[in-house]
Amino acid sequence: MVETKEGQPVYSVTDGSRTISLPIRWSFGKSAQTWVLEKDGDLLESMVSYYPSIDGLEITTGDETLTPQNLDEAVGRKLRRGEPQDCFGCHSTGAVSMGKLQLPNLEPGVTCEHCHTGASAHLMGAFQDQAYETAPPDLRKLSTEDISNFCGQCHRTWETVVRSRWRGEINVRFQPYRMTNSKCFDGTDPRISCIACHDPHRDLVREDSSYDTKCRACHAPKDEAATTSPKADGHRDAKSCSVSSENCITCHMPKVKLPNGLMTFHDHEIRIVKLGAPYPD
């Protein structure tokens, strides 16, 4: 049960005769939410999470195979060594310094400093007419492959997924891995990078048709090619779709549900999807 008591969110687990209640100090996720709890000096991942798709609680994704043997284990899974740094490092800003967890320094959410190291110094420098000297690196100057690896620090790189042996539909949420598996992926072509389709400074755009112009940057019909985004030097134009030039991602980046059926992601392995074909891994 999750409820608010005296203005503080509280996570409670009971076996009918005994109840364990812990204050929720950290909540991860913008829509679906998982809580990190603190008990007896340990950090725990809540055994259940909130899922908008059911407007309720269900076992946390990835913990479906766990079988708690007592009430203490039913509260949540103890985070393994290194996991707290990964969790807080991706879902907050300033919580990890020199590879160590520094929770007192935590800023909720992903701020400018999270991706642009030195952004705070730049802001202060701008007030002191030192904007140029303090400017953080421009991530747009990275190659497509480097951008994929940069975003993959949280969204998981191709190498991380392969080494971790995450197989099947569960890896659909690791977009850099899926994108790299695409036949059209080219680590030097800026038209296929993460930031070619997504503006990291804005909320995710969920309207499928809004990505059509991004697709046509490579797959535009010949008579339209001159009016779309210029192609990268040295890269050939891809074939245009013979079926439609609208709502491209509904066919070529199909929605895939996680095995628990609670969350759905667009598969970033761009391809011609054949009816009944197994999930490509």
Order of alpha helices (4+ residues) and beta strands (2+ residues): beta-beta-beta-beta-beta-beta-beta-beta-alpha-beta-alpha-beta-beta-beta-beta-alpha-alpha-alpha-alpha-alpha-alpha-alpha-alpha-alpha-alpha-beta-beta
